[in-house]
Amino acid sequence: MKEVQSGVDMHGWSFHWTQAVWREVAGLGLQPDYNKKETVYQYVKKMMALPFLPAEHIGQAHRKLTLQAGTPALEHLCTYVRDTWIESTVWTP
């Protein structure tokens, strides 16, 4: 990444982020829908892609995704991401 975007300040690893989100997806019972429904697959992938945005855009992108959550399980996923990662005092965008 540093070769492609030399000015990027990198913190953390997207692997750990996507692993944490995936554990929540599986825990919410969304794995079958993720595997069978393109809309759920695309939604979860967008959630997992949040760290690739500039930090100042992550909150707004998450809010847009929250408005698009079409099921209680996806709404819970949004709450998890917001509480654990976006508004957390431990992990910040």
C-alpha positions in Angstrom: 0.0 0.0 0.0 2.8 2.4 0.8 4.2 2.0 -2.7 0.8 2.9 -4.3 -0.2 5.6 -1.8 3.1 6.9 -0.3 1.4 9.6 1.8 -1.0 7.2 3.5 -0.7 6.8 7.3 -1.5 3.2 7.9 -2.8 2.0 11.3 -4.1 -1.5 12.1 -5.0 -4.2 9.6 -8.1 -4.6 7.5 -7.8 -8.4 8.0 -8.6 -8.0 11.7 -11.4 -5.6 11.0 -13.1 -7.8 8.5 -12.6 -10.8 10.8 -14.4 -9.0 13.6 -17.2 -7.9 11.3 -17.5 -11.4 9.9 -17.7 -12.9 13.4 -20.6 -10.6 14.1 -22.3 -11.5 10.8 -22.0 -15.2 11.7 -23.2 -14.6 15.2 -26.3 -12.8 13.9 -27.1 -15.8 11.7 -26.5 -13.8 8.5 -24.1 -16.2 7.0 -26.7 -18.1 4.9 -28.1 -14.8 3.5 -24.6 -13.6 2.9 -23.9 -16.7 0.8 -27.3 -16.8 -1.0 -28.5 -13.2 -1.3 -26.6 -10.7 -3.4 -28.1 -7.7 -1.5 -26.8 -9.0 1.9 -23.4 -9.9 0.4 -23.0 -6.5 -1.1 -24.2 -4.8 2.1 -21.7 -6.7 4.3 -18.9 -6.0 1.8 -19.6 -2.3 2.0 -19.5 -2.5 5.8 -16.2 -4.3 5.6 -14.8 -1.7 3.2 -15.3 1.3 5.6 -11.7 1.3 6.7 -10.6 2.0 3.2 -12.3 5.4 3.2 -10.6 8.6 4.6 -11.3 8.7 8.3 -13.4 11.8 8.0 -15.9 10.0 5.7 -16.3 6.8 7.6 -19.0 8.1 10.0 -21.1 9.5 7.1 -20.7 6.3 5.1 -21.8 4.2 8.1 -24.8 6.4 8.6 -25.8 5.9 5.0 -25.4 2.1 5.4 -27.5 2.2 8.6 -30.3 3.8 6.7 -30.1 1.0 4.1 -30.3 -1.8 6.6 -33.3 -3.8 5.6 -33.5 -6.4 8.4 -33.2 -6.4 12.2 -30.0 -8.4 11.9 -28.4 -5.9 9.6 -29.5 -3.1 11.9 -27.8 -4.9 14.8 -24.7 -5.2 12.6 -24.7 -1.4 12.2 -25.1 -0.9 15.9 -22.2 -3.2 16.6 -20.0 -1.4 14.1 -21.0 2.0 15.5 -20.6 1.1 19.1 -17.5 -1.0 18.8 -15.5 0.8 16.1 -16.9 4.2 15.1 -18.0 5.8 18.4 -15.6 3.7 20.6 -13.1 5.4 22.8 -10.7 2.5 22.2 -11.0 2.2 18.4 -11.5 5.4 16.4 -11.8 5.9 12.6 
